[in-house]
Amino acid sequence: MVTRRRMTKSDRRDQLVEVARRIVVEEGADALTLGHLAVAAGVSKPVVYDHFGSRAGVLVALYEDYDRRQTALLVEALDATPTSLDAQVATVARCHVACVLDHGAEIGGVVAALSGTPAMAEVKRGSDAAYVEICRRAFDRSAAPAAWTDAAAVAFLGAADAVSEAALDQTITRADAESALVDLLASQLAPRPGARQQH
């Protein structure tokens, strides 16, 4: 007789997050409840409650999982990009638009369901700070290191989300969205004093 390996708590959480993601993709965020998730995952409701505590906890876990995956893709793309500042800027713009176009409908419902909650505000602040730091490191290690102020980063994040959402709605093209973000970033980045200029 074959005995099944008991699922660890971490594995069970990963499974629940994946099932929750599938529910959101197929049925929308409004359909995601602790009870529905339990049935879909083949576990009891107390198991889901033990992992997340509430529906908001499930939604936050979904956002954090999405954020981790997108961050990993951005880091991988930047690491594979030539060190010219123009190339790094283009990669940031391309990845931001791709993130929204590939997962915007999925994650948009999650963000909308959490909108205005303290949990979402805290997670979003942490996510934005990590994103800005990754971009800053890329710009700073380029062949012509450039400074990106906090105010400029905030302006970029707001504009990048708006432009990417317009591309998702097909109000503008993907290429136009990427081009607009490249232009915005290029206008924001100031060469560091003493940095060698690119030609």
C-alpha positions as CSV (number, residue, x, y, z in Angstrom):
1,M,0.0,0.0,0.0
2,V,1.3,3.4,-1.0
3,T,1.2,6.0,1.8
4,R,0.8,9.6,1.0
5,R,3.3,12.1,2.4
6,R,1.5,14.4,4.8
7,M,1.4,18.0,3.4
8,T,3.5,20.4,5.4
9,K,1.9,23.6,6.6
10,S,3.9,25.6,4.1
11,D,2.9,23.3,1.3
12,R,-0.7,23.5,2.3
13,R,-0.6,27.3,2.3
14,D,1.0,27.3,-1.1
15,Q,-1.7,25.0,-2.4
16,L,-4.5,27.2,-0.9
17,V,-3.0,30.3,-2.5
18,E,-2.8,28.6,-5.8
19,V,-6.5,27.4,-5.6
20,A,-7.5,30.9,-4.5
21,R,-5.7,32.4,-7.5
22,R,-7.6,30.0,-9.8
23,I,-10.9,31.0,-8.2
24,V,-10.1,34.7,-8.8
25,V,-9.0,34.0,-12.4
26,E,-12.0,31.8,-13.3
27,E,-14.8,33.4,-11.2
28,G,-13.6,36.8,-10.0
29,A,-12.5,38.1,-6.6
30,D,-16.1,38.4,-5.3
31,A,-16.4,34.6,-5.5
32,L,-13.5,34.0,-3.2
33,T,-14.7,33.2,0.3
34,L,-13.2,31.0,3.0
35,G,-15.9,28.4,2.4
36,H,-15.6,28.3,-1.3
37,L,-11.8,28.1,-1.0
38,A,-12.1,25.2,1.4
39,V,-14.4,23.2,-0.9
40,A,-12.3,23.9,-4.0
41,A,-9.1,22.9,-2.1
42,G,-10.7,19.8,-0.6
43,V,-10.1,20.8,3.0
44,S,-12.3,21.9,5.9
45,K,-13.1,25.6,6.5
46,P,-11.1,25.7,9.8
47,V,-7.9,24.7,7.8
48,V,-8.3,27.8,5.6
49,Y,-9.1,29.9,8.6
50,D,-6.0,28.6,10.4
51,H,-3.8,29.8,7.5
52,F,-5.4,33.1,6.7
53,G,-7.7,34.2,9.5
54,S,-10.1,36.0,7.2
55,R,-11.1,36.6,3.6
56,A,-8.9,39.7,3.7
57,G,-6.0,37.5,4.8
58,V,-6.5,35.3,1.7
59,L,-6.6,38.3,-0.6
60,V,-3.4,39.8,1.0
61,A,-1.7,36.4,0.6
62,L,-2.7,36.4,-3.1
63,Y,-1.3,39.9,-3.6
64,E,1.9,39.1,-1.8
65,D,2.4,35.9,-4.0
66,Y,1.7,37.9,-7.1
67,D,4.1,40.6,-6.0
68,R,6.9,38.1,-5.3
69,R,6.5,36.5,-8.7
70,Q,6.6,39.9,-10.5
71,T,9.5,41.1,-8.5
72,A,11.5,38.0,-9.4
73,L,10.7,38.5,-13.1
74,L,11.8,42.1,-12.9
75,V,15.1,41.3,-11.2
76,E,15.8,38.5,-13.7
77,A,15.0,40.8,-16.6
78,L,17.2,43.6,-15.3
79,D,20.1,41.2,-14.6
80,A,19.9,40.1,-18.2
81,T,19.8,43.7,-19.6
82,P,22.9,45.5,-20.8
83,T,24.2,48.0,-18.3
84,S,23.4,51.1,-20.4
85,L,21.0,53.4,-18.6
86,D,18.7,53.5,-21.6
87,A,18.5,49.7,-21.6
88,Q,17.7,49.5,-17.9
89,V,15.0,52.1,-18.3
90,A,13.5,50.3,-21.2
91,T,13.4,47.1,-19.2
92,V,11.7,48.7,-16.2
93,A,9.0,50.2,-18.6
94,R,8.5,46.9,-20.5
95,C,8.2,44.8,-17.3
96,H,5.8,47.2,-15.6
97,V,3.4,47.2,-18.6
98,A,3.8,43.4,-19.1
99,C,2.9,42.9,-15.4
100,V,-0.4,44.7,-15.7
101,L,-1.3,43.3,-19.2
102,D,-0.5,39.7,-18.1
103,H,-2.1,39.8,-14.7
104,G,-4.1,43.0,-14.4
105,A,-7.5,41.5,-14.6
106,E,-6.6,38.9,-12.1
107,I,-4.9,41.1,-9.5
108,G,-7.2,44.1,-10.1
109,G,-10.1,42.4,-8.4
110,V,-7.9,41.5,-5.5
111,V,-6.7,45.1,-5.1
112,A,-10.3,46.4,-5.5
113,A,-11.6,44.0,-2.8
114,L,-8.9,45.2,-0.4
115,S,-9.1,48.9,-1.3
116,G,-9.1,51.1,1.7
117,T,-8.1,48.4,4.2
118,P,-5.1,49.0,6.5
119,A,-3.7,45.6,5.5
120,M,-3.7,46.6,1.8
121,A,-2.1,50.0,2.5
122,E,0.7,48.4,4.5
123,V,1.4,45.7,1.9
124,K,1.3,48.2,-1.0
125,R,3.7,50.5,0.8
126,G,6.2,47.6,1.3
127,S,5.7,46.5,-2.3
128,D,6.3,49.9,-3.7
129,A,9.4,50.5,-1.6
130,A,10.9,47.2,-2.7
131,Y,10.1,48.0,-6.4
132,V,11.7,51.4,-6.2
133,E,14.8,50.0,-4.5
134,I,15.2,47.4,-7.3
135,C,14.9,50.0,-10.0
136,R,17.3,52.4,-8.1
137,R,20.0,49.7,-7.9
138,A,19.6,49.0,-11.6
139,F,19.9,52.7,-12.5
140,D,22.8,53.2,-10.1
141,R,24.8,50.3,-11.5
142,S,24.4,51.4,-15.1
143,A,27.3,52.6,-17.2
144,A,26.1,56.2,-16.4
145,P,24.8,56.0,-12.8
146,A,21.7,58.2,-12.3
147,A,19.8,59.4,-9.2
148,W,16.1,58.8,-8.8
149,T,14.4,61.0,-6.2
150,D,11.7,59.8,-3.9
151,A,9.2,62.3,-5.4
152,A,10.1,61.2,-8.9
153,A,9.6,57.5,-7.9
154,V,6.1,58.3,-6.5
155,A,5.2,60.2,-9.7
156,F,6.4,57.3,-11.8
157,L,4.5,54.6,-9.9
158,G,1.2,56.6,-10.3
159,A,1.8,57.3,-13.9
160,A,3.0,53.8,-14.7
161,D,-0.1,52.2,-13.2
162,A,-2.4,54.6,-15.1
163,V,-0.6,54.1,-18.4
164,S,-0.5,50.4,-18.0
165,E,-4.2,50.3,-17.1
166,A,-5.0,52.3,-20.3
167,A,-3.1,49.7,-22.3
168,L,-5.0,46.9,-20.5
169,D,-8.3,48.7,-21.5
170,Q,-6.9,49.1,-25.0
171,T,-7.3,52.8,-24.8
172,I,-3.6,53.0,-25.9
173,T,-1.3,50.4,-27.4
174,R,1.2,48.4,-25.4
175,A,4.0,50.0,-27.4
176,D,2.7,53.5,-26.6
177,A,2.5,52.7,-22.9
178,E,6.1,51.4,-22.9
179,S,7.3,54.5,-24.8
180,A,5.5,56.9,-22.5
181,L,7.1,55.3,-19.4
182,V,10.5,55.3,-21.0
183,D,10.2,59.0,-21.7
184,L,9.0,59.7,-18.2
185,L,11.8,57.8,-16.5
186,A,14.4,59.3,-18.8
187,S,13.2,62.8,-17.9
188,Q,13.3,62.0,-14.2
189,L,16.8,60.5,-13.9
190,A,19.6,62.9,-13.2
191,P,23.3,61.8,-13.8
192,R,25.2,61.5,-10.5
193,P,27.8,64.2,-10.0
194,G,31.1,63.0,-11.6
195,A,29.3,60.1,-13.5
196,R,30.8,59.3,-16.9
197,Q,28.2,60.2,-19.6
198,Q,27.1,57.7,-22.2
199,H,27.7,58.5,-25.9
